[in-house]
Amino acid sequence: MTAKFNPEQYKTTTRQQWEDAAEAWHRWGPTLESWLGTSTERMLEGAGVTEGSRVLDVAAGAGGQSFAAARRVGPKGRVLATDISPTILAYAAKAAAEAGIDNLETQTVDGEELDVAEAGFDAVISRVGLIYFPDQQRALAGMRRALRAGGRISAVVYSTPEKNEFFSIPVGVIRRRAQLPPPLPGQPGPFSLGGPGVIAQAFEQAGFHDVTVETVPAPLRMPTSADCVRFERDSFGALHQMLSGLSEAEREEAWEEIATELGRFESAEGFVGPCEMLVASGTK
Ligand SMILES: C[S@@+](CC[C@H](N)C(=O)[O-])C[C@H]1O[C@@H](n2cnc3c(N)ncnc32)[C@H](O)[C@@H]1O
């Protein structure tokens, strides 16, 4: 029998898993920004972020895309970076201070319960965050409330497992070894918004119009496949959550299988992990 999905318990585990992965996500920042740089630019364009914009970033993590937004809006604009994990946000605040970015604030808040100024933002952005929300409609409703009339939302999510083998292979190996069922439609999961039409439908259901979805190739380039395994092992909190039911030795075996499988994407030119993002945008 399959255990019933418990959204509150899922969220508690998600928060803890990002508390634990916070340092690693911050440490891998340069890799993240070169991997997700194009998607990030497309998201900022899609959200209409420009000089002077007031930007709300939901599930901001260690802040890579928040800093890109802060640089774009300049001294007349501002960015509020929010996340459920206080530890990962502390890395964002510290890095912003070190980089002299003074138009950025942070706020620890659940993205499904956004306690921010109503109609107080010109743009809402979220980079690989929405997939973690058990109630995506609730999150989208809060984001819409935060936007002024005519304000824009844009989010980056993974497309399908077939186009994202750098991640779907580890997910598949762990799911099989830990005997986990795939998430049901509507439940959170890495590829939950990636199917044809899924994120567009979610945005429209939440009341956004002029919805567009752009496909952005985002190959993950690293020196070797072992670097990719280290990156995912260090910082992909979702994988740790899925592994939690296995013993230490079983986890080790799972990572060994993942390393073998990802080896097929390594050549003389280095490792190129297949990855494709969707950038979905809409207007309030
Ligand atoms: C894959 S990371 C992405 C971080 C950042 N946007 C980036 O692209 O580097 C996912 C983030 O979602 C956050 N998150 C997960 N569930 C959340 C929730 N319910 N509310 C707010 N943030 C959440 C995690 O704490 C984590 O920082």
The ligand as an SDF file (V2000), in Angstrom:
LIG
                    3D

 27 29  0  0  0  0  0  0  0  0999 V2000
   16.8030   24.0830   -6.0700 C   0  0  0  0  0  0  0  0  0  0  0  0
   16.8210   25.3260   -4.8350 S   0  0  0  0  0  0  0  0  0  0  0  0
   16.7830   26.7680   -5.8560 C   0  0  0  0  0  0  0  0  0  0  0  0
   17.3430   27.9950   -5.1710 C   0  0  0  0  0  0  0  0  0  0  0  0
   17.5390   29.1880   -6.0910 C   0  0  0  0  0  0  0  0  0  0  0  0
   16.2760   29.6810   -6.6160 N   0  0  0  0  0  0  0  0  0  0  0  0
   18.4870   28.8670   -7.2180 C   0  0  0  0  0  0  0  0  0  0  0  0
   18.0280   28.6590   -8.3490 O   0  0  0  0  0  0  0  0  0  0  0  0
   19.7080   28.8140   -6.9650 O   0  0  0  0  0  0  0  0  0  0  0  0
   15.1720   25.2270   -4.2000 C   0  0  0  0  0  0  0  0  0  0  0  0
   14.8610   26.2240   -3.1070 C   0  0  0  0  0  0  0  0  0  0  0  0
   13.4600   26.1440   -2.8230 O   0  0  0  0  0  0  0  0  0  0  0  0
   13.2820   26.4130   -1.4590 C   0  0  0  0  0  0  0  0  0  0  0  0
   11.9450   25.9580   -1.0460 N   0  0  0  0  0  0  0  0  0  0  0  0
   11.4620   24.6990   -1.0240 C   0  0  0  0  0  0  0  0  0  0  0  0
   10.1940   24.6800   -0.5580 N   0  0  0  0  0  0  0  0  0  0  0  0
    9.8590   25.9670   -0.3000 C   0  0  0  0  0  0  0  0  0  0  0  0
    8.6840   26.5990    0.1960 C   0  0  0  0  0  0  0  0  0  0  0  0
    7.5910   25.9100    0.5290 N   0  0  0  0  0  0  0  0  0  0  0  0
    8.6990   27.9440    0.3290 N   0  0  0  0  0  0  0  0  0  0  0  0
    9.8070   28.6680    0.0070 C   0  0  0  0  0  0  0  0  0  0  0  0
   10.9480   28.1210   -0.4470 N   0  0  0  0  0  0  0  0  0  0  0  0
   10.9720   26.7880   -0.6110 C   0  0  0  0  0  0  0  0  0  0  0  0
   14.4270   25.6630   -0.8100 C   0  0  0  0  0  0  0  0  0  0  0  0
   14.6790   26.0720    0.5120 O   0  0  0  0  0  0  0  0  0  0  0  0
   15.5710   25.9660   -1.7920 C   0  0  0  0  0  0  0  0  0  0  0  0
   16.2910   27.1050   -1.3940 O   0  0  0  0  0  0  0  0  0  0  0  0
  1  2  1  0
  2  3  1  0
  2 10  1  0
  3  4  1  0
  4  5  1  0
  5  6  1  0
  5  7  1  0
  7  8  2  0
  7  9  1  0
 10 11  1  0
 11 12  1  0
 11 26  1  0
 12 13  1  0
 13 14  1  0
 13 24  1  0
 14 15  1  0
 14 23  1  0
 15 16  2  0
 16 17  1  0
 17 18  1  0
 17 23  2  0
 18 19  1  0
 18 20  2  0
 20 21  1  0
 21 22  2  0
 22 23  1  0
 24 25  1  0
 24 26  1  0
 26 27  1  0
M  CHG  2   2   1   9  -1
M  END
$$$$
